[in-house]
Amino acid sequence: MSGPETQCGLMKEFPGWLVEVKDVPGGTGWHAWRPGPPGRGGFFGAQADELGLLRELLEEAGGADSRLALRGLAVELRECGITATAYDTTLTATGPGGRTRLVTCRRGMFRWLDGDRVIGPVGDLLVTVDAVLASFEERS
């Protein structure tokens, strides 16, 4: 299936990506592009001759974005006195009294690892920094 429904579905599945389907010699060509992550500049693009491959490429790009976002979050948290370490898919933040919080990032959103609740968008690190700091003030 390569109609507008699939194209719209991909854009919902991968927010921020513009997806276009074109007839190319030999079949259908899938093209996707978007601006780089905040503060990184440039544009990213992907193209494939089948929908499944384009989906894989967009997943890979999302993983790279998430790793960069977790690193940026770690830097911001350390500036606030929190011990923070970013790994490939998670970030550990250790605050007062040795309490630890785990954060992950997927599809442009920071999330608590426990429960997958959304914390904030990668484009606004301060929302997530504030939420992590506030979580150390809560009673556990």
DSSP file (Angstrom, degrees, kcal/mol; ACC not computed):
  #  RESIDUE AA STRUCTURE BP1 BP2  ACC     N-H-->O    O-->H-N    N-H-->O    O-->H-N    TCO  KAPPA ALPHA  PHI   PSI    X-CA   Y-CA   Z-CA
    1    1 A M              0   0    0      0, 0.0    50,-0.1     0, 0.0     0, 0.0   0.000 360.0 360.0 360.0 128.0    0.0    0.0    0.0
    2    2 A S        +     0   0    0      4,-0.0    19,-0.0    48,-0.0    48,-0.0   0.083 360.0 120.9-137.4  26.5    1.5    3.3   -1.0
    3    3 A G  S  > S-     0   0    0      1,-0.1     4,-2.0     4,-0.0     3,-0.5  -0.099  81.5 -83.3 -85.1-174.8   -1.3    5.8   -1.1
    4    4 A P  H  > S+     0   0    0      0, 0.0     4,-2.8     0, 0.0     5,-0.2   0.794 125.0  62.3 -59.7 -30.0   -1.9    9.0    0.8
    5    5 A E  H  > S+     0   0    0      2,-0.2     4,-2.2     1,-0.2     5,-0.1   0.924 106.8  43.7 -62.8 -43.2   -3.3    7.1    3.8
    6    6 A T  H  > S+     0   0    0     -3,-0.5     4,-2.4     2,-0.2    -1,-0.2   0.906 112.8  52.4 -67.2 -41.6    0.1    5.4    4.3
    7    7 A Q  H  X S+     0   0    0     -4,-2.0     4,-1.8     2,-0.2    -2,-0.2   0.934 112.5  44.5 -59.8 -47.8    1.9    8.6    3.7
    8    8 A C  H  X S+     0   0    0     -4,-2.8     4,-1.8     1,-0.2    -1,-0.2   0.880 111.1  55.1 -64.5 -38.4   -0.2   10.4    6.4
    9    9 A G  H  X S+     0   0    0     -4,-2.2     4,-2.4    -5,-0.2    -2,-0.2   0.895 106.9  50.0 -61.7 -40.9    0.2    7.4    8.7
   10   10 A L  H  X S+     0   0    0     -4,-2.4     4,-2.6     1,-0.2    -1,-0.2   0.898 108.4  52.4 -64.7 -40.1    4.0    7.6    8.4
   11   11 A M  H  < S+     0   0    0     -4,-1.8     6,-0.3     1,-0.2    -1,-0.2   0.837 112.6  45.5 -67.9 -30.6    4.0   11.3    9.2
   12   12 A K  H  < S+     0   0    0     -4,-1.8    -1,-0.2     1,-0.2    -2,-0.2   0.880 114.5  48.2 -74.1 -39.1    1.9   10.6   12.4
   13   13 A E  H  < S+     0   0    0     -4,-2.4    -2,-0.2     1,-0.3    -3,-0.2   0.838 123.4  33.0 -69.1 -33.6    4.2    7.7   13.3
   14   14 A F  S >< S-     0   0    0     -4,-2.6     3,-1.7    -5,-0.2    -1,-0.3  -0.714  87.9-155.9-124.6  78.5    7.3    9.8   12.8
   15   15 A P  T 3  S+     0   0    0      0, 0.0    -3,-0.1     0, 0.0     3,-0.1  -0.197  75.9  29.4 -57.9 143.7    6.4   13.4   13.8
   16   16 A G  T 3  S+     0   0    0      1,-0.3     2,-0.4    -5,-0.2    -5,-0.1   0.211  94.0 111.3  93.0 -15.6    8.5   16.1   12.2
   17   17 A W    <   -     0   0    0     -3,-1.7     2,-0.5    -6,-0.3    -1,-0.3  -0.764  58.6-146.2 -93.4 136.5    9.2   14.1    9.0
   18   18 A L  E     -A   33   0A   0     15,-3.0    15,-1.8    -2,-0.4     2,-0.4  -0.897  20.8-161.9 -96.1 127.2    7.8   15.2    5.7
   19   19 A V  E     -A   32   0A   0     -2,-0.5     2,-0.4    13,-0.2    13,-0.2  -0.919  10.9-178.6-118.1 136.4    7.1   12.1    3.6
   20   20 A E  E     -A   31   0A   0     11,-3.0    11,-2.8    -2,-0.4     2,-0.5  -0.995  14.6-152.5-134.8 139.0    6.5   12.0   -0.1
   21   21 A V  E     +A   30   0A   0     -2,-0.4     2,-0.4     9,-0.2     9,-0.2  -0.950  21.9 178.8-111.5 127.3    5.7    9.1   -2.4
   22   22 A K  E     -A   29   0A   0      7,-2.8     7,-3.6    -2,-0.5     2,-0.5  -0.945  32.8-117.4-128.9 148.6    6.9    9.4   -6.0
   23   23 A D  E     +A   28   0A   0     -2,-0.4     5,-0.2     5,-0.2    -2,-0.0  -0.747  42.7 174.9 -79.1 126.2    6.7    7.2   -9.1
   24   24 A V  E >   -A   27   0A   0      3,-2.5     3,-2.6    -2,-0.5     2,-0.1  -0.872  45.1 -71.2-127.3 161.4   10.3    6.4  -10.1
   25   25 A P  T 3  S+     0   0    0      0, 0.0     3,-0.1     0, 0.0    -1,-0.0  -0.332 124.2  19.2 -54.3 124.6   11.6    4.1  -12.8
   26   26 A G  T 3  S-     0   0    0      1,-0.1     2,-0.4    -2,-0.1    -3,-0.0   0.410 131.3 -51.2  95.5  -2.3   10.9    0.6  -11.6
   27   27 A G  E <  S-A   24   0A   0     -3,-2.6    -3,-2.5     2,-0.0     2,-0.4  -0.981  91.1 -10.1 149.6-136.5    8.2    1.4   -9.1
   28   28 A T  E     -A   23   0A   0     21,-0.4     2,-0.5    -2,-0.4    -5,-0.2  -0.861  46.4-154.2-111.3 140.3    7.6    3.7   -6.1
   29   29 A G  E     -A   22   0A   0     -7,-3.6    -7,-2.8    -2,-0.4     2,-0.5  -0.961   5.3-153.7-115.2 131.0   10.1    5.9   -4.3
   30   30 A W  E     -AB  21  48A   0     18,-3.4    18,-2.3    -2,-0.5     2,-0.4  -0.897  15.8-177.5-103.6 126.7    9.7    6.9   -0.7
   31   31 A H  E     +AB  20  47A   0    -11,-2.8   -11,-3.0    -2,-0.5     2,-0.3  -0.978   4.6 175.4-126.6 137.2   11.3   10.1    0.4
   32   32 A A  E     +AB  19  46A   0     14,-2.8    14,-2.7    -2,-0.4     2,-0.3  -0.996   4.0 165.7-139.7 144.2   11.4   11.7    3.8
   33   33 A W  E     +AB  18  45A   0    -15,-1.8   -15,-3.0    -2,-0.3    12,-0.2  -0.987   3.1 165.9-153.6 159.1   13.2   14.8    5.2
   34   34 A R  E     - B   0  44A   0     10,-2.0    10,-3.0    -2,-0.3   -17,-0.1  -0.971  42.6 -83.1-164.3 161.0   13.1   17.0    8.2
   35   35 A P  E     - B   0  43A   0      0, 0.0     8,-0.3     0, 0.0     7,-0.1  -0.333  55.7 -98.4 -65.4 155.8   15.2   19.7    9.9
   36   36 A G        -     0   0    0      6,-2.9     5,-0.2     1,-0.2     3,-0.1  -0.188  54.8 -73.1 -66.6 167.7   18.0   18.6   12.2
   37   37 A P  S >> S-     0   0    0      0, 0.0     3,-2.5     0, 0.0     4,-0.7  -0.206  71.4 -72.1 -59.6 155.2   17.5   18.4   15.9
   38   38 A P  T 34 S+     0   0    0      0, 0.0    86,-0.0     0, 0.0     0, 0.0  -0.217 123.2  13.6 -51.1 132.0   17.4   21.8   17.8
   39   39 A G  T 34 S+     0   0    0     -3,-0.1    -3,-0.0     1,-0.1     0, 0.0   0.410 110.8  84.5  82.9  -2.5   20.9   23.3   17.9
   40   40 A R  T <4 S-     0   0    0     -3,-2.5    -1,-0.1     2,-0.1    -4,-0.0   0.671  75.4-158.8-105.3 -22.0   22.3   20.9   15.3
   41   41 A G     <  +     0   0    0     -4,-0.7    -1,-0.0    -5,-0.2     0, 0.0   0.116  42.8  67.8  68.7 173.3   21.3   22.7   12.1
   42   42 A G  S    S-     0   0    0     -6,-0.1    -6,-2.9    -7,-0.1     2,-0.3  -0.057  77.2 -82.5  74.9-175.3   20.9   21.3    8.6
   43   43 A F  E     -B   35   0A   0     -8,-0.3     2,-0.4   -10,-0.0   -10,-0.0  -0.923  26.8-145.5-128.0 153.4   18.4   18.8    7.2
   44   44 A F  E     -B   34   0A   0    -10,-3.0   -10,-2.0    -2,-0.3     2,-0.3  -0.935  19.7-177.5-117.0 144.6   18.2   15.0    7.3
   45   45 A G  E     -B   33   0A   0     -2,-0.4     2,-0.3   -12,-0.2   -12,-0.2  -0.973   9.8-175.9-140.4 155.8   16.8   13.0    4.5
   46   46 A A  E     -B   32   0A   0    -14,-2.7   -14,-2.8    -2,-0.3     2,-0.3  -0.991   2.8-174.8-146.5 147.1   16.1    9.3    3.7
   47   47 A Q  E     +B   31   0A   0     -2,-0.3     2,-0.3   -16,-0.2   -16,-0.2  -0.998   7.0 168.1-144.4 148.7   14.8    7.5    0.6
   48   48 A A  E     -B   30   0A   0    -18,-2.3   -18,-3.4    -2,-0.3     3,-0.1  -0.968  39.5-127.7-152.0 162.0   13.9    4.0   -0.1
   49   49 A D  S    S+     0   0    0     -2,-0.3   -21,-0.4   -20,-0.2     2,-0.3   0.372  94.5  41.0 -97.3   4.9   12.2    1.9   -2.7
   50   50 A E  S  > S-     0   0    0    -20,-0.1     4,-1.9     1,-0.1     3,-0.2  -0.995  78.9-122.9-149.9 152.2    9.8    0.3   -0.2
   51   51 A L  H  > S+     0   0    0     -2,-0.3     4,-2.5     1,-0.2     5,-0.2   0.881 108.2  55.8 -60.8 -43.7    7.8    1.4    2.8
   52   52 A G  H  > S+     0   0    0      1,-0.2     4,-2.0     2,-0.2    -1,-0.2   0.893 108.4  47.8 -59.4 -41.4    9.4   -1.1    5.2
   53   53 A L  H  > S+     0   0    0      2,-0.2     4,-2.5    -3,-0.2    -1,-0.2   0.908 110.5  51.3 -68.1 -41.3   12.9    0.1    4.5
   54   54 A L  H  X S+     0   0    0     -4,-1.9     4,-2.5     1,-0.2     5,-0.2   0.925 108.7  52.2 -60.7 -42.7   11.9    3.7    4.9
   55   55 A R  H  X S+     0   0    0     -4,-2.5     4,-2.1     1,-0.2    -1,-0.2   0.912 109.7  49.4 -59.3 -42.9   10.4    2.9    8.2
   56   56 A E  H  X S+     0   0    0     -4,-2.0     4,-2.2     1,-0.2    -1,-0.2   0.916 110.7  50.0 -61.7 -43.8   13.7    1.2    9.3
   57   57 A L  H  X S+     0   0    0     -4,-2.5     4,-2.2     1,-0.2    -2,-0.2   0.897 110.7  49.0 -63.5 -40.3   15.7    4.3    8.2
   58   58 A L  H  X S+     0   0    0     -4,-2.5     4,-2.2     2,-0.2    -1,-0.2   0.859 109.0  53.3 -69.2 -34.5   13.4    6.6   10.1
   59   59 A E  H  X S+     0   0    0     -4,-2.1     4,-2.1    -5,-0.2    -2,-0.2   0.919 109.2  49.5 -62.4 -43.7   13.7    4.5   13.2
   60   60 A E  H  X S+     0   0    0     -4,-2.2     4,-1.9     2,-0.2    -2,-0.2   0.917 110.8  49.0 -61.6 -44.3   17.5    4.6   13.0
   61   61 A A  H  X S+     0   0    0     -4,-2.2     4,-2.4     1,-0.2    -1,-0.2   0.900 109.8  52.8 -63.0 -39.9   17.4    8.4   12.6
   62   62 A G  H  X S+     0   0    0     -4,-2.2     4,-2.3     1,-0.2    -1,-0.2   0.877 106.5  53.1 -62.5 -38.2   15.1    8.6   15.6
   63   63 A G  H  X S+     0   0    0     -4,-2.1     4,-2.2     2,-0.2    -1,-0.2   0.900 109.0  48.6 -63.8 -41.2   17.5    6.6   17.7
   64   64 A A  H  X S+     0   0    0     -4,-1.9     4,-2.2     2,-0.2    -2,-0.2   0.921 111.3  50.4 -64.8 -43.4   20.4    8.9   16.8
   65   65 A D  H  X S+     0   0    0     -4,-2.4     4,-2.5     1,-0.2    -2,-0.2   0.911 109.9  51.2 -59.0 -42.6   18.2   11.9   17.7
   66   66 A S  H  X S+     0   0    0     -4,-2.3     4,-2.6     2,-0.2    -1,-0.2   0.910 108.0  50.9 -63.9 -43.1   17.3   10.3   21.1
   67   67 A R  H  X S+     0   0    0     -4,-2.2     4,-2.0     1,-0.2    -1,-0.2   0.922 112.6  46.8 -60.8 -43.9   21.0    9.6   22.0
   68   68 A L  H  X S+     0   0    0     -4,-2.2     4,-2.2     1,-0.2    -2,-0.2   0.902 112.1  50.6 -64.1 -41.0   21.9   13.3   21.2
   69   69 A A  H  X S+     0   0    0     -4,-2.5     4,-2.4     2,-0.2    -2,-0.2   0.901 109.0  50.9 -65.3 -41.0   18.9   14.5   23.2
   70   70 A L  H  X S+     0   0    0     -4,-2.6     4,-2.3     2,-0.2    -1,-0.2   0.894 109.7  50.9 -64.0 -39.3   19.8   12.3   26.2
   71   71 A R  H  X S+     0   0    0     -4,-2.0     4,-1.9    -5,-0.2    -2,-0.2   0.928 110.7  48.6 -62.5 -44.4   23.4   13.7   26.1
   72   72 A G  H  X S+     0   0    0     -4,-2.2     4,-2.0     1,-0.2    -2,-0.2   0.888 110.6  50.9 -62.8 -39.7   22.1   17.3   26.1
   73   73 A L  H  X S+     0   0    0     -4,-2.4     4,-2.6     1,-0.2    -1,-0.2   0.900 107.0  54.3 -64.5 -41.0   19.7   16.6   29.0
   74   74 A A  H  X S+     0   0    0     -4,-2.3     4,-2.4     1,-0.2    -2,-0.2   0.912 107.4  50.7 -59.4 -42.8   22.6   15.1   31.0
   75   75 A V  H  X S+     0   0    0     -4,-1.9     4,-1.7     1,-0.2    -1,-0.2   0.935 111.6  47.3 -60.6 -47.3   24.6   18.3   30.5
   76   76 A E  H  X S+     0   0    0     -4,-2.0     4,-0.6     1,-0.2    -2,-0.2   0.897 112.1  49.6 -63.0 -41.6   21.7   20.5   31.7
   77   77 A L  H ><>S+     0   0    0     -4,-2.6     5,-2.2     1,-0.2     3,-1.0   0.897 107.6  53.9 -66.6 -39.2   21.1   18.3   34.7
   78   78 A R  H ><5S+     0   0    0     -4,-2.4     3,-1.8     1,-0.3    -1,-0.2   0.868 102.6  58.1 -62.7 -35.0   24.8   18.4   35.7
   79   79 A E  H 3<5S+     0   0    0     -4,-1.7    -1,-0.3     1,-0.3    -2,-0.2   0.716 104.5  53.0 -66.3 -18.5   24.6   22.2   35.6
   80   80 A C  T <<5S-     0   0    0     -3,-1.0    -1,-0.3    -4,-0.6    -2,-0.2   0.281 127.5 -99.2 -98.1   9.2   21.8   21.9   38.2
   81   81 A G  T < 5S+     0   0    0     -3,-1.8     2,-0.4     1,-0.3    -3,-0.2   0.595  81.2 131.8  87.2  11.1   24.0   19.8   40.5
   82   82 A I      < -     0   0    0     -5,-2.2     2,-0.7    -6,-0.1    -1,-0.3  -0.792  60.6-125.2 -96.3 137.8   22.5   16.4   39.5
   83   83 A T  E     +C   94   0B   0     11,-2.3    11,-3.3    -2,-0.4     2,-0.4  -0.749  42.6 175.3 -79.8 116.3   24.7   13.5   38.7
   84   84 A A  E     -C   93   0B   0     -2,-0.7     2,-0.4     9,-0.2     9,-0.2  -0.985  18.4-176.5-132.7 134.3   23.6   12.5   35.2
   85   85 A T  E     -C   92   0B   0      7,-2.2     7,-2.4    -2,-0.4     2,-0.5  -0.994  14.2-149.6-131.1 125.8   24.9    9.9   32.8
   86   86 A A  E     +C   91   0B   0     -2,-0.4     5,-0.2     5,-0.2     2,-0.2  -0.807  17.1 179.4 -95.7 132.2   23.5    9.4   29.3
   87   87 A Y        -     0   0    0      3,-3.4   -17,-0.1    -2,-0.5   -16,-0.1  -0.470  50.0 -78.6-112.0-171.2   23.6    5.9   27.8
   88   88 A D  S    S+     0   0    0     -2,-0.2   -18,-0.1     1,-0.2     3,-0.1   0.908 123.5   5.2 -60.1 -43.7   22.4    4.8   24.4
   89   89 A T  S    S+     0   0    0      1,-0.1    16,-0.6    15,-0.1     2,-0.3   0.488 127.6  39.7-123.3  -6.0   18.7    4.6   25.3
   90   90 A T  E     - D   0 104B   0     14,-0.2    -3,-3.4     2,-0.0     2,-0.4  -0.919  56.6-145.8-140.9 166.5   18.4    5.8   28.9
   91   91 A L  E     -CD  86 103B   0     12,-2.5    12,-2.4    -2,-0.3     2,-0.5  -0.999  12.0-150.0-131.3 135.2   19.7    8.5   31.3
   92   92 A T  E     -CD  85 102B   0     -7,-2.4    -7,-2.2    -2,-0.4     2,-0.5  -0.917  12.0-171.0-104.7 133.4   20.3    8.0   35.0
   93   93 A A  E     -CD  84 101B   0      8,-2.6     8,-2.7    -2,-0.5     2,-0.5  -0.985   1.4-168.0-124.6 120.6   19.9   11.1   37.2
   94   94 A T  E     +CD  83 100B   0    -11,-3.3   -11,-2.3    -2,-0.5     6,-0.2  -0.941  15.6 169.7-114.0 124.4   21.0   10.8   40.8
   95   95 A G    >   -     0   0    0      4,-2.9     3,-1.8    -2,-0.5     4,-0.2  -0.165  42.7 -20.2-114.2-155.8   20.0   13.6   43.1
   96   96 A P  G >  S+     0   0    0      0, 0.0     3,-1.2     0, 0.0    -1,-0.3  -0.185 127.5  14.8 -55.1 138.9   19.9   14.4   46.8
   97   97 A G  G 3  S-     0   0    0      1,-0.2    -2,-0.0    -3,-0.1    -3,-0.0   0.597 126.2 -76.3  72.6  10.1   20.1   11.5   49.1
   98   98 A G  G <  S+     0   0    0     -3,-1.8    -1,-0.2     1,-0.2     2,-0.2   0.599  81.9 157.9  78.0  10.0   21.3    9.2   46.3
   99   99 A R    <   -     0   0    0     -3,-1.2    -4,-2.9    -4,-0.2     2,-0.4  -0.483  26.9-151.5 -69.4 137.9   17.8    8.9   44.8
  100  100 A T  E     -D   94   0B   0     -6,-0.2     2,-0.4    -2,-0.2    -6,-0.2  -0.908  13.1-167.6-118.6 140.4   17.9    7.9   41.1
  101  101 A R  E     -D   93   0B   0     -8,-2.7    -8,-2.6    -2,-0.4     2,-0.5  -0.948  12.4-145.6-120.7 144.6   15.5    8.6   38.3
  102  102 A L  E     -D   92   0B   0     -2,-0.4    11,-2.2   -10,-0.2    12,-0.4  -0.948  16.8-176.2-115.1 129.5   15.6    6.9   34.9
  103  103 A V  E     -DE  91 112B   0    -12,-2.4   -12,-2.5    -2,-0.5     2,-0.3  -0.947   2.6-175.1-124.2 142.7   14.7    8.8   31.7
  104  104 A T  E     -DE  90 111B   0      7,-3.1     7,-2.8    -2,-0.4     2,-0.4  -0.785  13.8-141.0-125.7 174.3   14.4    7.6   28.1
  105  105 A C  E     + E   0 110B   0    -16,-0.6     2,-0.3    -2,-0.3     5,-0.2  -0.996  24.0 161.8-142.5 132.8   13.8    9.3   24.9
  106  106 A R  E >   - E   0 109B   0      3,-2.5     3,-1.4    -2,-0.4   -43,-0.1  -0.967  63.8  -5.3-154.3 134.9   11.7    8.2   21.9
  107  107 A R  T 3  S-     0   0    0     -2,-0.3     3,-0.1     1,-0.3   -44,-0.1   0.861 128.8 -48.5  50.6  45.2   10.1    9.9   18.9
  108  108 A G  T 3  S+     0   0    0    -46,-0.2    14,-2.2     1,-0.2     2,-0.4   0.557 117.9 101.0  80.7   8.2   11.0   13.4   20.0
  109  109 A M  E <   -EF 106 121B   0     -3,-1.4    -3,-2.5    12,-0.3     2,-0.3  -0.985  65.0-134.8-130.7 136.4    9.8   13.1   23.6
  110  110 A F  E     -EF 105 120B   0     10,-3.5     9,-3.2    -2,-0.4    10,-1.1  -0.672  33.4-175.9 -79.6 143.2   11.6   12.5   26.9
  111  111 A R  E     -EF 104 118B   0     -7,-2.8    -7,-3.1    -2,-0.3     2,-0.3  -0.981  33.1-106.0-140.5 149.8    9.8    9.8   29.0
  112  112 A W  E  >  -E  103   0B   0      5,-2.5     4,-1.1    -2,-0.3    -9,-0.2  -0.616  28.9-138.5 -69.4 134.4   10.1    8.3   32.5
  113  113 A L  T  4 S+     0   0    0    -11,-2.2     2,-0.9    -2,-0.3     3,-0.2   0.903  91.8  70.4 -63.5 -39.9   11.5    4.8   31.9
  114  114 A D  T  4 S-     0   0    0    -12,-0.4     3,-0.4     1,-0.2    -1,-0.1  -0.698 123.7  -4.5 -80.1 106.7    9.1    3.5   34.6
  115  115 A G  T  4 S-     0   0    0     -2,-0.9    -1,-0.2     1,-0.2    -2,-0.2   0.269  96.5-110.2  96.5 -11.6    5.6    3.7   33.0
  116  116 A D     <  +     0   0    0     -4,-1.1     2,-0.2     1,-0.2    -1,-0.2   0.729  58.4 166.1  60.3  24.0    6.6    5.4   29.8
  117  117 A R        -     0   0    0     -3,-0.4    -5,-2.5    -5,-0.2    -1,-0.2  -0.520  41.1-110.7 -72.5 138.0    4.9    8.7   30.8
  118  118 A V  E     +F  111   0B   0     -7,-0.2    -7,-0.3    -2,-0.2    -1,-0.1  -0.471  34.3 178.1 -69.9 134.8    5.9   11.7   28.7
  119  119 A I  E     -     0   0B   0     -9,-3.2    -8,-0.2     1,-0.4    -1,-0.2   0.812  57.7 -51.8 -99.9 -51.3    8.0   14.3   30.5
  120  120 A G  E     -F  110   0B   0    -10,-1.1   -10,-3.5     8,-0.0    -1,-0.4  -0.976  59.7 -72.8-178.2 169.2    8.6   16.8   27.7
  121  121 A P  E >   -F  109   0B   0      0, 0.0     3,-1.5     0, 0.0     7,-0.3  -0.425  34.9-124.8 -78.8 152.2    9.7   17.4   24.1
  122  122 A V  T 3  S+     0   0    0    -14,-2.2     3,-0.4     1,-0.3   -13,-0.1   0.754 109.1  66.3 -65.9 -22.9   13.4   17.3   23.1
  123  123 A G  T 3  S+     0   0    0    -15,-0.4    -1,-0.3     1,-0.3     2,-0.3   0.574 103.9  45.2 -75.3  -8.7   13.0   20.8   21.7
  124  124 A D    X>  +     0   0    0     -3,-1.5     3,-1.1     1,-0.1     4,-0.9  -0.673  63.6 172.2-136.1  79.1   12.5   22.2   25.2
  125  125 A L  H 3> S+     0   0    0     -3,-0.4     4,-2.8    -2,-0.3     3,-0.3   0.818  73.2  66.9 -57.8 -33.8   15.0   20.7   27.6
  126  126 A L  H 3> S+     0   0    0      1,-0.2     4,-2.7     2,-0.2    -1,-0.2   0.824  94.0  57.9 -63.5 -31.2   14.1   23.0   30.4
  127  127 A V  H <> S+     0   0    0     -3,-1.1     4,-1.8     2,-0.2    -1,-0.2   0.934 112.3  41.1 -60.6 -45.0   10.6   21.4   30.8
  128  128 A T  H  X S+     0   0    0     -4,-0.9     4,-2.6    -3,-0.3    -2,-0.2   0.896 112.7  53.6 -72.1 -40.4   12.3   18.0   31.3
  129  129 A V  H  X S+     0   0    0     -4,-2.8     4,-2.7     1,-0.2     5,-0.2   0.942 110.4  48.1 -57.5 -47.5   15.0   19.4   33.6
  130  130 A D  H  X S+     0   0    0     -4,-2.7     4,-2.5     1,-0.2    -1,-0.2   0.894 111.6  50.1 -60.2 -40.9   12.3   21.0   35.8
  131  131 A A  H  X S+     0   0    0     -4,-1.8     4,-1.8     2,-0.2    -1,-0.2   0.899 111.7  47.3 -66.5 -40.6   10.4   17.7   35.9
  132  132 A V  H  X S+     0   0    0     -4,-2.6     4,-0.9     2,-0.2    -2,-0.2   0.936 113.4  48.0 -66.2 -45.3   13.4   15.7   36.9
  133  133 A L  H >X S+     0   0    0     -4,-2.7     3,-0.8     1,-0.2     4,-0.6   0.917 111.5  50.7 -60.7 -42.7   14.4   18.3   39.6
  134  134 A A  H >X S+     0   0    0     -4,-2.5     3,-1.0     1,-0.2     4,-0.9   0.842 101.6  62.6 -64.0 -32.7   10.8   18.3   40.9
  135  135 A S  H 3< S+     0   0    0     -4,-1.8    -1,-0.2     1,-0.3    -2,-0.2   0.779  98.5  55.8 -66.2 -24.6   10.8   14.5   41.1
  136  136 A F  H << S+     0   0    0     -4,-0.9    -1,-0.3    -3,-0.8    -2,-0.2   0.711 103.9  54.5 -77.8 -19.4   13.6   14.6   43.6
  137  137 A E  H << S+     0   0    0     -3,-1.0    -2,-0.2    -4,-0.6    -1,-0.2   0.689  91.6  92.0 -84.6 -19.7   11.4   16.9   45.8
  138  138 A E  S  < S-     0   0    0     -4,-0.9     2,-0.3    -3,-0.1    -3,-0.0  -0.395  86.0-109.7 -72.6 151.4    8.6   14.3   45.8
  139  139 A R              0   0    0      1,-0.1    -1,-0.1    -2,-0.1    -2,-0.1  -0.632 360.0 360.0 -78.6 138.8    8.4   11.8   48.6
  140  140 A S              0   0    0     -2,-0.3    -1,-0.1    -4,-0.1    -2,-0.0   0.418 360.0 360.0-112.1 360.0    9.1    8.3   47.4
